[in-house]
Amino acid sequence: MKELLGWKIEDILYLNRMVHRAESSNNVSDAIQQRILQYQIIDRQIFEHFNGSFDRHIEKIGRDKFNTLLAEFQRSRLEFEDACFDKDRVVGGTYHSTSWAVSNYGQTVNRTCSFLQIPDITLTRVVTQLQLSHDYEIEIERELVMPELIKWVQNDYQSRRGSEK
């Protein structure tokens, strides 16, 4: 996708959130599995179509190049994760999960790291407020969620826009 759209590696980086790392057990009988597949036939067809499309794209660019790009992505993702978080300091997360504390770099240099610790519902409200305040340039009537973070993002966006001109 990065190659097709001409994106930079920073455009596609992500961090796993609320991932259960314990080994999973499959206690579902074959009969139940077949019923699930029967009910999800459209989902399975969509998956098979796009998985086939993905495989054809990999063959087109070559397995070696794909593996090189994948290794670059994995290395970059881990570097970003290591920069964002202090993995020696575990903090409580949402839904009984645990998270790493945001590093000094994540608090001062790259505030994107701070966004990664925000619960989804709160983050949705923050993004909505940012869109309203930027896209429509109107005052938001209700109280802002995380106003200091919203102001930081707005200022960062404006400074990037100014430097691109």
Buried (B, 14 or more C-beta within 10 A) or exposed (E): EEEEEEEEBEEEBEBEBEEEEEEEEEEEEEEEEEEEEEEEEEEEEEEEEEEEEEEEEBEEEEEEEBEEBEEEBEEBBEEBBEBBBBEEEEEEBBEEEEBBBBBEBBEEEBBBBBBBBBEEEEBEBBBEBBEBBBEEEEEBEEEBBBEEBBEEBBEEEEEEEEEEE
